[in-house]
Amino acid sequence: MTEARAQFADLVNRVAYTGEPVKLTRRGRVMAALVSPEDLELLEAVRAQRADLQVGGTVPPGQPSRPAERPQQQPPMRIAAEYRPPGFSR
């Protein structure tokens, strides 16, 4: 997390320009991830479909019987960035 904080802009740029997800870890445990907008859309669609299945009465094994409450959706952040690979200079 400390390294990610110091290199946050570069990590965001890497995800934005390559689509490669970045896992953020603390003491070797994944705490969060940076993913491309396309991957985020896919994840949200999968979650929505799973919630729809739960509401319909069919609950996949190992899943809670009620979907978790969803927070209000906020508009996406707009970031102007340029990807600069390590060693890049102008």
N, CA, C and O atoms as a CHARMM CRD file, in Angstrom:
* protein
*
  360
    1    1 MET  N      0.82000  -1.18400   0.00000 PROA 1      0.00000
    2    1 MET  CA     0.00000   0.00000   0.00000 PROA 1      0.00000
    3    1 MET  C      0.87100   1.25800   0.00000 PROA 1      0.00000
    4    1 MET  O      0.55600   2.23100  -0.68500 PROA 1      0.00000
    5    2 THR  N      1.95500   1.24100   0.75800 PROA 2      0.00000
    6    2 THR  CA     2.82800   2.41200   0.82100 PROA 2      0.00000
    7    2 THR  C      3.42400   2.70200  -0.54400 PROA 2      0.00000
    8    2 THR  O      3.45800   3.85200  -0.98200 PROA 2      0.00000
    9    3 GLU  N      3.89200   1.66100  -1.21400 PROA 3      0.00000
   10    3 GLU  CA     4.46600   1.83400  -2.54800 PROA 3      0.00000
   11    3 GLU  C      3.39700   2.30700  -3.53500 PROA 3      0.00000
   12    3 GLU  O      3.66500   3.16600  -4.37400 PROA 3      0.00000
   13    4 ALA  N      2.20300   1.75700  -3.44100 PROA 4      0.00000
   14    4 ALA  CA     1.11000   2.15300  -4.33200 PROA 4      0.00000
   15    4 ALA  C      0.75700   3.62200  -4.12400 PROA 4      0.00000
   16    4 ALA  O      0.48600   4.34000  -5.08700 PROA 4      0.00000
   17    5 ARG  N      0.76100   4.06300  -2.88500 PROA 5      0.00000
   18    5 ARG  CA     0.45500   5.46300  -2.59600 PROA 5      0.00000
   19    5 ARG  C      1.47200   6.38000  -3.27900 PROA 5      0.00000
   20    5 ARG  O      1.11000   7.41400  -3.84000 PROA 5      0.00000
   21    6 ALA  N      2.73900   5.99200  -3.22500 PROA 6      0.00000
   22    6 ALA  CA     3.79900   6.80700  -3.81700 PROA 6      0.00000
   23    6 ALA  C      3.73900   6.79800  -5.34100 PROA 6      0.00000
   24    6 ALA  O      4.16600   7.75800  -5.98300 PROA 6      0.00000
   25    7 GLN  N      3.21100   5.71900  -5.92600 PROA 7      0.00000
   26    7 GLN  CA     3.19000   5.57900  -7.38300 PROA 7      0.00000
   27    7 GLN  C      1.76700   5.52700  -7.93800 PROA 7      0.00000
   28    7 GLN  O      1.54100   4.96300  -9.00900 PROA 7      0.00000
   29    8 PHE  N      0.82300   6.10300  -7.22900 PROA 8      0.00000
   30    8 PHE  CA    -0.58200   5.96200  -7.59900 PROA 8      0.00000
   31    8 PHE  C     -0.86700   6.39900  -9.03800 PROA 8      0.00000
   32    8 PHE  O     -1.53800   5.67900  -9.77700 PROA 8      0.00000
   33    9 ALA  N     -0.37200   7.55100  -9.43500 PROA 9      0.00000
   34    9 ALA  CA    -0.64100   8.04500 -10.79500 PROA 9      0.00000
   35    9 ALA  C     -0.10300   7.07100 -11.84200 PROA 9      0.00000
   36    9 ALA  O     -0.76800   6.81200 -12.84500 PROA 9      0.00000
   37   10 ASP  N      1.07900   6.53900 -11.62000 PROA 10     0.00000
   38   10 ASP  CA     1.64700   5.57900 -12.56800 PROA 10     0.00000
   39   10 ASP  C      0.82600   4.29300 -12.61700 PROA 10     0.00000
   40   10 ASP  O      0.63800   3.71800 -13.68900 PROA 10     0.00000
   41   11 LEU  N      0.34100   3.84200 -11.47000 PROA 11     0.00000
   42   11 LEU  CA    -0.47800   2.63100 -11.44300 PROA 11     0.00000
   43   11 LEU  C     -1.80100   2.85300 -12.17400 PROA 11     0.00000
   44   11 LEU  O     -2.23800   1.99700 -12.94300 PROA 11     0.00000
   45   12 VAL  N     -2.43100   3.98700 -11.93900 PROA 12     0.00000
   46   12 VAL  CA    -3.68200   4.31000 -12.64000 PROA 12     0.00000
   47   12 VAL  C     -3.43600   4.36300 -14.14400 PROA 12     0.00000
   48   12 VAL  O     -4.23300   3.84800 -14.92800 PROA 12     0.00000
   49   13 ASN  N     -2.33800   4.98100 -14.54000 PROA 13     0.00000
   50   13 ASN  CA    -2.01200   5.05900 -15.96700 PROA 13     0.00000
   51   13 ASN  C     -1.79300   3.66800 -16.56400 PROA 13     0.00000
   52   13 ASN  O     -2.24500   3.39500 -17.67600 PROA 13     0.00000
   53   14 ARG  N     -1.11100   2.80000 -15.84200 PROA 14     0.00000
   54   14 ARG  CA    -0.86500   1.45400 -16.35300 PROA 14     0.00000
   55   14 ARG  C     -2.18500   0.72800 -16.59300 PROA 14     0.00000
   56   14 ARG  O     -2.36500   0.08600 -17.62800 PROA 14     0.00000
   57   15 VAL  N     -3.10300   0.82900 -15.64200 PROA 15     0.00000
   58   15 VAL  CA    -4.40700   0.18200 -15.80100 PROA 15     0.00000
   59   15 VAL  C     -5.17100   0.81900 -16.95600 PROA 15     0.00000
   60   15 VAL  O     -5.77200   0.11500 -17.76800 PROA 15     0.00000
   61   16 ALA  N     -5.15200   2.14200 -17.03300 PROA 16     0.00000
   62   16 ALA  CA    -5.90800   2.85600 -18.07000 PROA 16     0.00000
   63   16 ALA  C     -5.40300   2.52900 -19.47400 PROA 16     0.00000
   64   16 ALA  O     -6.20300   2.37700 -20.39700 PROA 16     0.00000
   65   17 TYR  N     -4.10800   2.42000 -19.64100 PROA 17     0.00000
   66   17 TYR  CA    -3.55500   2.24900 -20.98300 PROA 17     0.00000
   67   17 TYR  C     -3.29100   0.80600 -21.37800 PROA 17     0.00000
   68   17 TYR  O     -3.26500   0.50200 -22.57000 PROA 17     0.00000
   69   18 THR  N     -3.09500  -0.09400 -20.42100 PROA 18     0.00000
   70   18 THR  CA    -2.82400  -1.49100 -20.77600 PROA 18     0.00000
   71   18 THR  C     -3.97800  -2.41500 -20.44400 PROA 18     0.00000
   72   18 THR  O     -4.06600  -3.51700 -20.98400 PROA 18     0.00000
   73   19 GLY  N     -4.87800  -1.97300 -19.54800 PROA 19     0.00000
   74   19 GLY  CA    -5.97200  -2.83000 -19.11500 PROA 19     0.00000
   75   19 GLY  C     -5.53500  -3.85100 -18.08100 PROA 19     0.00000
   76   19 GLY  O     -6.35100  -4.64400 -17.61200 PROA 19     0.00000
   77   20 GLU  N     -4.26400  -3.84300 -17.72100 PROA 20     0.00000
   78   20 GLU  CA    -3.72200  -4.78500 -16.74500 PROA 20     0.00000
   79   20 GLU  C     -4.17900  -4.40500 -15.34100 PROA 20     0.00000
   80   20 GLU  O     -3.92800  -3.28400 -14.89800 PROA 20     0.00000
   81   21 PRO  N     -4.85300  -5.32600 -14.62300 PROA 21     0.00000
   82   21 PRO  CA    -5.27000  -4.99500 -13.26100 PROA 21     0.00000
   83   21 PRO  C     -4.07000  -4.91600 -12.32800 PROA 21     0.00000
   84   21 PRO  O     -3.05000  -5.56500 -12.56000 PROA 21     0.00000
   85   22 VAL  N     -4.19500  -4.12400 -11.28300 PROA 22     0.00000
   86   22 VAL  CA    -3.14200  -3.97800 -10.27600 PROA 22     0.00000
   87   22 VAL  C     -3.73700  -4.34000  -8.92200 PROA 22     0.00000
   88   22 VAL  O     -4.73500  -3.75300  -8.50500 PROA 22     0.00000
   89   23 LYS  N     -3.13000  -5.30500  -8.23300 PROA 23     0.00000
   90   23 LYS  CA    -3.57300  -5.70100  -6.90000 PROA 23     0.00000
   91   23 LYS  C     -2.80800  -4.88400  -5.87300 PROA 23     0.00000
   92   23 LYS  O     -1.58400  -4.76900  -5.94500 PROA 23     0.00000
   93   24 LEU  N     -3.52900  -4.32100  -4.92400 PROA 24     0.00000
   94   24 LEU  CA    -2.92500  -3.55400  -3.84500 PROA 24     0.00000
   95   24 LEU  C     -2.91400  -4.43900  -2.60700 PROA 24     0.00000
   96   24 LEU  O     -3.95900  -4.90100  -2.15100 PROA 24     0.00000
   97   25 THR  N     -1.72200  -4.67000  -2.06900 PROA 25     0.00000
   98   25 THR  CA    -1.58300  -5.58600  -0.94700 PROA 25     0.00000
   99   25 THR  C     -1.06700  -4.87800   0.29600 PROA 25     0.00000
  100   25 THR  O     -0.39500  -3.84900   0.22100 PROA 25     0.00000
  101   26 ARG  N     -1.39800  -5.45200   1.42300 PROA 26     0.00000
  102   26 ARG  CA    -0.86400  -5.01300   2.70800 PROA 26     0.00000
  103   26 ARG  C     -0.42600  -6.26700   3.43900 PROA 26     0.00000
  104   26 ARG  O     -1.23100  -7.15500   3.72100 PROA 26     0.00000
  105   27 ARG  N      0.86300  -6.32700   3.74200 PROA 27     0.00000
  106   27 ARG  CA     1.44700  -7.50000   4.41200 PROA 27     0.00000
  107   27 ARG  C      1.14200  -8.78400   3.64800 PROA 27     0.00000
  108   27 ARG  O      0.84200  -9.81600   4.24800 PROA 27     0.00000
  109   28 GLY  N      1.22200  -8.71100   2.31100 PROA 28     0.00000
  110   28 GLY  CA     1.03000  -9.88900   1.47300 PROA 28     0.00000
  111   28 GLY  C     -0.41000 -10.26600   1.20200 PROA 28     0.00000
  112   28 GLY  O     -0.66400 -11.23800   0.48900 PROA 28     0.00000
  113   29 ARG  N     -1.35800  -9.52800   1.74800 PROA 29     0.00000
  114   29 ARG  CA    -2.78300  -9.84200   1.54600 PROA 29     0.00000
  115   29 ARG  C     -3.39900  -8.80000   0.62600 PROA 29     0.00000
  116   29 ARG  O     -3.22100  -7.60200   0.84300 PROA 29     0.00000
  117   30 VAL  N     -4.12300  -9.24200  -0.40200 PROA 30     0.00000
  118   30 VAL  CA    -4.76000  -8.32200  -1.33400 PROA 30     0.00000
  119   30 VAL  C     -5.87000  -7.57600  -0.60800 PROA 30     0.00000
  120   30 VAL  O     -6.78400  -8.18300  -0.04900 PROA 30     0.00000
  121   31 MET  N     -5.77600  -6.23700  -0.62600 PROA 31     0.00000
  122   31 MET  CA    -6.75600  -5.40000   0.05800 PROA 31     0.00000
  123   31 MET  C     -7.72400  -4.73600  -0.92500 PROA 31     0.00000
  124   31 MET  O     -8.87900  -4.47700  -0.58800 PROA 31     0.00000
  125   32 ALA  N     -7.24500  -4.46500  -2.14100 PROA 32     0.00000
  126   32 ALA  CA    -8.05900  -3.80500  -3.15800 PROA 32     0.00000
  127   32 ALA  C     -7.38400  -4.02200  -4.50300 PROA 32     0.00000
  128   32 ALA  O     -6.29900  -4.60000  -4.58300 PROA 32     0.00000
  129   33 ALA  N     -8.04100  -3.55200  -5.56000 PROA 33     0.00000
  130   33 ALA  CA    -7.46700  -3.67700  -6.89200 PROA 33     0.00000
  131   33 ALA  C     -7.88400  -2.49100  -7.74700 PROA 33     0.00000
  132   33 ALA  O     -8.95700  -1.91500  -7.57100 PROA 33     0.00000
  133   34 LEU  N     -7.01000  -2.14700  -8.67300 PROA 34     0.00000
  134   34 LEU  CA    -7.32900  -1.15900  -9.70400 PROA 34     0.00000
  135   34 LEU  C     -7.62100  -1.95500 -10.96500 PROA 34     0.00000
  136   34 LEU  O     -6.80900  -2.78100 -11.38200 PROA 34     0.00000
  137   35 VAL  N     -8.78100  -1.70900 -11.57700 PROA 35     0.00000
  138   35 VAL  CA    -9.14500  -2.43100 -12.79200 PROA 35     0.00000
  139   35 VAL  C     -9.60500  -1.44600 -13.85500 PROA 35     0.00000
  140   35 VAL  O     -9.96300  -0.30700 -13.55500 PROA 35     0.00000
  141   36 SER  N     -9.59000  -1.90100 -15.09000 PROA 36     0.00000
  142   36 SER  CA   -10.02300  -1.06100 -16.20100 PROA 36     0.00000
  143   36 SER  C    -11.53500  -0.83500 -16.12100 PROA 36     0.00000
  144   36 SER  O    -12.24900  -1.60400 -15.47700 PROA 36     0.00000
  145   37 PRO  N    -12.01600   0.21500 -16.77400 PROA 37     0.00000
  146   37 PRO  CA   -13.47200   0.44700 -16.79100 PROA 37     0.00000
  147   37 PRO  C    -14.23500  -0.74200 -17.38200 PROA 37     0.00000
  148   37 PRO  O    -15.34000  -1.05200 -16.93800 PROA 37     0.00000
  149   38 GLU  N    -13.65000  -1.40600 -18.37800 PROA 38     0.00000
  150   38 GLU  CA   -14.30800  -2.56600 -18.98700 PROA 38     0.00000
  151   38 GLU  C    -14.43800  -3.70600 -17.97700 PROA 38     0.00000
  152   38 GLU  O    -15.48500  -4.34800 -17.89200 PROA 38     0.00000
  153   39 ASP  N    -13.37500  -3.95600 -17.21300 PROA 39     0.00000
  154   39 ASP  CA   -13.43200  -5.00600 -16.20000 PROA 39     0.00000
  155   39 ASP  C    -14.43000  -4.64100 -15.10400 PROA 39     0.00000
  156   39 ASP  O    -15.13300  -5.51200 -14.59200 PROA 39     0.00000
  157   40 LEU  N    -14.49400  -3.37200 -14.74500 PROA 40     0.00000
  158   40 LEU  CA   -15.45000  -2.92900 -13.73400 PROA 40     0.00000
  159   40 LEU  C    -16.88100  -3.14900 -14.22100 PROA 40     0.00000
  160   40 LEU  O    -17.72500  -3.61500 -13.45600 PROA 40     0.00000
  161   41 GLU  N    -17.16200  -2.82600 -15.47000 PROA 41     0.00000
  162   41 GLU  CA   -18.50500  -3.05400 -16.02600 PROA 41     0.00000
  163   41 GLU  C    -18.86300  -4.52800 -15.96300 PROA 41     0.00000
  164   41 GLU  O    -19.98400  -4.88500 -15.60100 PROA 41     0.00000
  165   42 LEU  N    -17.90700  -5.38900 -16.31800 PROA 42     0.00000
  166   42 LEU  CA   -18.14900  -6.82900 -16.28700 PROA 42     0.00000
  167   42 LEU  C    -18.43400  -7.29800 -14.85900 PROA 42     0.00000
  168   42 LEU  O    -19.36200  -8.07500 -14.63500 PROA 42     0.00000
  169   43 LEU  N    -17.64400  -6.83000 -13.90200 PROA 43     0.00000
  170   43 LEU  CA   -17.85600  -7.18800 -12.50500 PROA 43     0.00000
  171   43 LEU  C    -19.22300  -6.73200 -12.01700 PROA 43     0.00000
  172   43 LEU  O    -19.92800  -7.48200 -11.34200 PROA 43     0.00000
  173   44 GLU  N    -19.59700  -5.50700 -12.35700 PROA 44     0.00000
  174   44 GLU  CA   -20.90800  -4.99800 -11.93600 PROA 44     0.00000
  175   44 GLU  C    -22.03800  -5.80100 -12.56500 PROA 44     0.00000
  176   44 GLU  O    -23.05500  -6.05200 -11.91800 PROA 44     0.00000
  177   45 ALA  N    -21.86600  -6.20800 -13.82700 PROA 45     0.00000
  178   45 ALA  CA   -22.89400  -7.01100 -14.49600 PROA 45     0.00000
  179   45 ALA  C    -23.02900  -8.37200 -13.82900 PROA 45     0.00000
  180   45 ALA  O    -24.14100  -8.86300 -13.63800 PROA 45     0.00000
  181   46 VAL  N    -21.90600  -8.98400 -13.47400 PROA 46     0.00000
  182   46 VAL  CA   -21.94100 -10.28500 -12.80400 PROA 46     0.00000
  183   46 VAL  C    -22.62000 -10.15200 -11.44400 PROA 46     0.00000
  184   46 VAL  O    -23.44100 -10.99300 -11.07500 PROA 46     0.00000
  185   47 ARG  N    -22.28400  -9.10700 -10.70400 PROA 47     0.00000
  186   47 ARG  CA   -22.91200  -8.89900  -9.39500 PROA 47     0.00000
  187   47 ARG  C    -24.41400  -8.66700  -9.53100 PROA 47     0.00000
  188   47 ARG  O    -25.19700  -9.19800  -8.74300 PROA 47     0.00000
  189   48 ALA  N    -24.81600  -7.88600 -10.51600 PROA 48     0.00000
  190   48 ALA  CA   -26.24400  -7.61700 -10.72700 PROA 48     0.00000
  191   48 ALA  C    -26.97900  -8.90000 -11.09600 PROA 48     0.00000
  192   48 ALA  O    -28.08700  -9.14500 -10.62100 PROA 48     0.00000
  193   49 GLN  N    -26.36400  -9.71100 -11.93800 PROA 49     0.00000
  194   49 GLN  CA   -26.99900 -10.96700 -12.33600 PROA 49     0.00000
  195   49 GLN  C    -27.13800 -11.89700 -11.13200 PROA 49     0.00000
  196   49 GLN  O    -28.15700 -12.56800 -10.97000 PROA 49     0.00000
  197   50 ARG  N    -26.10300 -11.93000 -10.29200 PROA 50     0.00000
  198   50 ARG  CA   -26.16100 -12.77600  -9.09200 PROA 50     0.00000
  199   50 ARG  C    -27.26900 -12.28900  -8.15500 PROA 50     0.00000
  200   50 ARG  O    -27.99400 -13.09800  -7.57600 PROA 50     0.00000
  201   51 ALA  N    -27.39800 -10.97100  -8.00700 PROA 51     0.00000
  202   51 ALA  CA   -28.45400 -10.42100  -7.15700 PROA 51     0.00000
  203   51 ALA  C    -29.82100 -10.75800  -7.73900 PROA 51     0.00000
  204   51 ALA  O    -30.74700 -11.08300  -6.99600 PROA 51     0.00000
  205   52 ASP  N    -29.95600 -10.68200  -9.06700 PROA 52     0.00000
  206   52 ASP  CA   -31.22400 -11.03200  -9.70300 PROA 52     0.00000
  207   52 ASP  C    -31.57500 -12.49300  -9.44300 PROA 52     0.00000
  208   52 ASP  O    -32.73600 -12.81900  -9.19500 PROA 52     0.00000
  209   53 LEU  N    -30.57600 -13.37300  -9.49900 PROA 53     0.00000
  210   53 LEU  CA   -30.82500 -14.78700  -9.22700 PROA 53     0.00000
  211   53 LEU  C    -31.27000 -14.98800  -7.79000 PROA 53     0.00000
  212   53 LEU  O    -32.14900 -15.80600  -7.52000 PROA 53     0.00000
  213   54 GLN  N    -30.66600 -14.24400  -6.85900 PROA 54     0.00000
  214   54 GLN  CA   -31.02600 -14.38700  -5.45000 PROA 54     0.00000
  215   54 GLN  C    -32.44300 -13.89000  -5.20200 PROA 54     0.00000
  216   54 GLN  O    -33.18300 -14.50800  -4.43700 PROA 54     0.00000
  217   55 VAL  N    -32.83000 -12.79900  -5.82400 PROA 55     0.00000
  218   55 VAL  CA   -34.17900 -12.26600  -5.65800 PROA 55     0.00000
  219   55 VAL  C    -35.19200 -13.23700  -6.24300 PROA 55     0.00000
  220   55 VAL  O    -36.30100 -13.36200  -5.72400 PROA 55     0.00000
  221   56 GLY  N    -34.82300 -13.93200  -7.32400 PROA 56     0.00000
  222   56 GLY  CA   -35.72300 -14.88200  -7.96000 PROA 56     0.00000
  223   56 GLY  C    -35.89700 -16.16400  -7.18300 PROA 56     0.00000
  224   56 GLY  O    -36.72600 -16.99600  -7.55300 PROA 56     0.00000
  225   57 GLY  N    -35.14200 -16.34900  -6.11900 PROA 57     0.00000
  226   57 GLY  CA   -35.31600 -17.54500  -5.30200 PROA 57     0.00000
  227   57 GLY  C    -34.23600 -18.58100  -5.49100 PROA 57     0.00000
  228   57 GLY  O    -34.14900 -19.51300  -4.69200 PROA 57     0.00000
  229   58 THR  N    -33.41300 -18.46200  -6.50900 PROA 58     0.00000
  230   58 THR  CA   -32.34100 -19.41600  -6.73000 PROA 58     0.00000
  231   58 THR  C    -31.05500 -18.81400  -6.19000 PROA 58     0.00000
  232   58 THR  O    -30.55500 -17.82500  -6.72700 PROA 58     0.00000
  233   59 VAL  N    -30.52900 -19.39400  -5.15000 PROA 59     0.00000
  234   59 VAL  CA   -29.32200 -18.87800  -4.52600 PROA 59     0.00000
  235   59 VAL  C    -28.18700 -19.84800  -4.80200 PROA 59     0.00000
  236   59 VAL  O    -28.28600 -21.02400  -4.45100 PROA 59     0.00000
  237   60 PRO  N    -27.10100 -19.37800  -5.42700 PROA 60     0.00000
  238   60 PRO  CA   -25.96000 -20.26400  -5.68000 PROA 60     0.00000
  239   60 PRO  C    -25.39000 -20.79200  -4.36400 PROA 60     0.00000
  240   60 PRO  O    -25.43300 -20.09500  -3.35000 PROA 60     0.00000
  241   61 PRO  N    -24.85700 -22.01800  -4.36800 PROA 61     0.00000
  242   61 PRO  CA   -24.28400 -22.58100  -3.14100 PROA 61     0.00000
  243   61 PRO  C    -23.19800 -21.67600  -2.57100 PROA 61     0.00000
  244   61 PRO  O    -22.39900 -21.10700  -3.31400 PROA 61     0.00000
  245   62 GLY  N    -23.17600 -21.55100  -1.26000 PROA 62     0.00000
  246   62 GLY  CA   -22.15600 -20.75800  -0.59700 PROA 62     0.00000
  247   62 GLY  C    -22.42600 -19.26300  -0.58700 PROA 62     0.00000
  248   62 GLY  O    -21.61600 -18.49700  -0.06300 PROA 62     0.00000
  249   63 GLN  N    -23.54600 -18.83000  -1.15400 PROA 63     0.00000
  250   63 GLN  CA   -23.87300 -17.41200  -1.20600 PROA 63     0.00000
  251   63 GLN  C    -24.92100 -17.08800  -0.14800 PROA 63     0.00000
  252   63 GLN  O    -25.73400 -17.94500   0.19900 PROA 63     0.00000
  253   64 PRO  N    -24.91200 -15.86000   0.36800 PROA 64     0.00000
  254   64 PRO  CA   -25.93500 -15.48300   1.34700 PROA 64     0.00000
  255   64 PRO  C    -27.32100 -15.50000   0.70600 PROA 64     0.00000
  256   64 PRO  O    -27.45000 -15.33100  -0.50600 PROA 64     0.00000
  257   65 SER  N    -28.34000 -15.70100   1.51100 PROA 65     0.00000
  258   65 SER  CA   -29.69500 -15.80400   0.97200 PROA 65     0.00000
  259   65 SER  C    -30.27800 -14.46600   0.55500 PROA 65     0.00000
  260   65 SER  O    -31.25000 -14.43700  -0.20000 PROA 65     0.00000
  261   66 ARG  N    -29.71000 -13.34000   1.02800 PROA 66     0.00000
  262   66 ARG  CA   -30.18300 -12.02200   0.63100 PROA 66     0.00000
  263   66 ARG  C    -29.02500 -11.22100   0.08700 PROA 66     0.00000
  264   66 ARG  O    -27.93900 -11.26000   0.66500 PROA 66     0.00000
  265   67 PRO  N    -29.21200 -10.48700  -1.01500 PROA 67     0.00000
  266   67 PRO  CA   -28.12000  -9.66700  -1.53500 PROA 67     0.00000
  267   67 PRO  C    -27.77100  -8.54900  -0.55900 PROA 67     0.00000
  268   67 PRO  O    -28.63900  -8.03800   0.14800 PROA 67     0.00000
  269   68 ALA  N    -26.52300  -8.18100  -0.52800 PROA 68     0.00000
  270   68 ALA  CA   -26.07400  -7.09100   0.34500 PROA 68     0.00000
  271   68 ALA  C    -26.64600  -5.76900  -0.15600 PROA 68     0.00000
  272   68 ALA  O    -26.88400  -5.58400  -1.35000 PROA 68     0.00000
  273   69 GLU  N    -26.85600  -4.87000   0.77700 PROA 69     0.00000
  274   69 GLU  CA   -27.32000  -3.53400   0.40100 PROA 69     0.00000
  275   69 GLU  C    -26.25900  -2.86000  -0.44100 PROA 69     0.00000
  276   69 GLU  O    -25.07100  -2.94600  -0.13000 PROA 69     0.00000
  277   70 ARG  N    -26.66900  -2.19800  -1.49300 PROA 70     0.00000
  278   70 ARG  CA   -25.73800  -1.50100  -2.37400 PROA 70     0.00000
  279   70 ARG  C    -25.73700  -0.01600  -2.05100 PROA 70     0.00000
  280   70 ARG  O    -26.79900   0.58700  -1.90500 PROA 70     0.00000
  281   71 PRO  N    -24.53900   0.58600  -1.93600 PROA 71     0.00000
  282   71 PRO  CA   -24.48500   2.02700  -1.70800 PROA 71     0.00000
  283   71 PRO  C    -24.93700   2.77400  -2.95900 PROA 71     0.00000
  284   71 PRO  O    -24.93400   2.22300  -4.06000 PROA 71     0.00000
  285   72 GLN  N    -25.32500   4.03300  -2.77500 PROA 72     0.00000
  286   72 GLN  CA   -25.71000   4.86200  -3.91600 PROA 72     0.00000
  287   72 GLN  C    -24.54700   4.94800  -4.89100 PROA 72     0.00000
  288   72 GLN  O    -23.40600   5.16100  -4.48000 PROA 72     0.00000
  289   73 GLN  N    -24.82900   4.78500  -6.18000 PROA 73     0.00000
  290   73 GLN  CA   -23.77200   4.86400  -7.18300 PROA 73     0.00000
  291   73 GLN  C    -23.39800   6.31300  -7.42000 PROA 73     0.00000
  292   73 GLN  O    -24.26400   7.18100  -7.53300 PROA 73     0.00000
  293   74 GLN  N    -22.10500   6.56600  -7.49400 PROA 74     0.00000
  294   74 GLN  CA   -21.59300   7.89800  -7.77000 PROA 74     0.00000
  295   74 GLN  C    -21.11700   7.93700  -9.21200 PROA 74     0.00000
  296   74 GLN  O    -20.75000   6.90000  -9.76500 PROA 74     0.00000
  297   75 PRO  N    -21.11300   9.11700  -9.83500 PROA 75     0.00000
  298   75 PRO  CA   -20.61200   9.19200 -11.19600 PROA 75     0.00000
  299   75 PRO  C    -19.13300   8.82100 -11.22100 PROA 75     0.00000
  300   75 PRO  O    -18.42200   9.06700 -10.24700 PROA 75     0.00000
  301   76 PRO  N    -18.65600   8.23100 -12.32500 PROA 76     0.00000
  302   76 PRO  CA   -17.25100   7.82400 -12.39600 PROA 76     0.00000
  303   76 PRO  C    -16.32100   9.02400 -12.33300 PROA 76     0.00000
  304   76 PRO  O    -16.66400  10.12000 -12.77600 PROA 76     0.00000
  305   77 MET  N    -15.14800   8.80000 -11.77700 PROA 77     0.00000
  306   77 MET  CA   -14.14200   9.85500 -11.72100 PROA 77     0.00000
  307   77 MET  C    -13.53700  10.03200 -13.10700 PROA 77     0.00000
  308   77 MET  O    -13.32800   9.05800 -13.83000 PROA 77     0.00000
  309   78 ARG  N    -13.26600  11.24300 -13.46300 PROA 78     0.00000
  310   78 ARG  CA   -12.61000  11.53500 -14.73300 PROA 78     0.00000
  311   78 ARG  C    -11.15500  11.86500 -14.43200 PROA 78     0.00000
  312   78 ARG  O    -10.86600  12.78900 -13.67100 PROA 78     0.00000
  313   79 ILE  N    -10.24400  11.10800 -15.02900 PROA 79     0.00000
  314   79 ILE  CA    -8.82500  11.29900 -14.76700 PROA 79     0.00000
  315   79 ILE  C     -8.11100  11.55600 -16.08300 PROA 79     0.00000
  316   79 ILE  O     -8.20900  10.76400 -17.02100 PROA 79     0.00000
  317   80 ALA  N     -7.40300  12.65200 -16.14300 PROA 80     0.00000
  318   80 ALA  CA    -6.57100  12.94000 -17.30200 PROA 80     0.00000
  319   80 ALA  C     -5.17000  12.46200 -16.94800 PROA 80     0.00000
  320   80 ALA  O     -4.55200  12.98700 -16.02200 PROA 80     0.00000
  321   81 ALA  N     -4.66800  11.47800 -17.66800 PROA 81     0.00000
  322   81 ALA  CA    -3.37500  10.90200 -17.32900 PROA 81     0.00000
  323   81 ALA  C     -2.65700  10.44900 -18.58400 PROA 81     0.00000
  324   81 ALA  O     -3.26300  10.23800 -19.63400 PROA 81     0.00000
  325   82 GLU  N     -1.38600  10.30900 -18.44900 PROA 82     0.00000
  326   82 GLU  CA    -0.55500   9.81200 -19.54400 PROA 82     0.00000
  327   82 GLU  C      0.30600   8.69400 -18.98500 PROA 82     0.00000
  328   82 GLU  O      0.97200   8.86800 -17.96400 PROA 82     0.00000
  329   83 TYR  N      0.29500   7.53500 -19.65700 PROA 83     0.00000
  330   83 TYR  CA     1.10000   6.40900 -19.19700 PROA 83     0.00000
  331   83 TYR  C      2.55200   6.62400 -19.58400 PROA 83     0.00000
  332   83 TYR  O      2.86100   6.87100 -20.74900 PROA 83     0.00000
  333   84 ARG  N      3.44000   6.52800 -18.60400 PROA 84     0.00000
  334   84 ARG  CA     4.87300   6.64500 -18.84300 PROA 84     0.00000
  335   84 ARG  C      5.53800   5.42200 -18.23600 PROA 84     0.00000
  336   84 ARG  O      5.63300   5.31100 -17.01400 PROA 84     0.00000
  337   85 PRO  N      6.00400   4.49300 -19.08300 PROA 85     0.00000
  338   85 PRO  CA     6.64500   3.29800 -18.55100 PROA 85     0.00000
  339   85 PRO  C      7.91800   3.66500 -17.78600 PROA 85     0.00000
  340   85 PRO  O      8.47800   4.74000 -18.00100 PROA 85     0.00000
  341   86 PRO  N      8.38000   2.78100 -16.89500 PROA 86     0.00000
  342   86 PRO  CA     9.60900   3.05400 -16.14600 PROA 86     0.00000
  343   86 PRO  C     10.74800   3.39700 -17.09700 PROA 86     0.00000
  344   86 PRO  O     10.91800   2.75000 -18.13100 PROA 86     0.00000
  345   87 GLY  N     11.52700   4.41500 -16.74600 PROA 87     0.00000
  346   87 GLY  CA    12.66200   4.83500 -17.56100 PROA 87     0.00000
  347   87 GLY  C     12.30600   5.83000 -18.65200 PROA 87     0.00000
  348   87 GLY  O     13.18700   6.28900 -19.38000 PROA 87     0.00000
  349   88 PHE  N     11.02600   6.17300 -18.77700 PROA 88     0.00000
  350   88 PHE  CA    10.58700   7.11000 -19.80500 PROA 88     0.00000
  351   88 PHE  C     11.06200   8.51600 -19.46300 PROA 88     0.00000
  352   88 PHE  O     10.97200   8.94200 -18.31100 PROA 88     0.00000
  353   89 SER  N     11.56100   9.23200 -20.45000 PROA 89     0.00000
  354   89 SER  CA    11.92200  10.63600 -20.23800 PROA 89     0.00000
  355   89 SER  C     11.58000  11.41700 -21.47600 PROA 89     0.00000
  356   89 SER  O     11.57100  10.87500 -22.58200 PROA 89     0.00000
  357   90 ARG  N     11.29500  12.70900 -21.29500 PROA 90     0.00000
  358   90 ARG  CA    10.92700  13.57400 -22.43500 PROA 90     0.00000
  359   90 ARG  C     12.09800  14.33600 -22.90100 PROA 90     0.00000
  360   90 ARG  O     11.99100  15.11600 -23.84700 PROA 90     0.00000
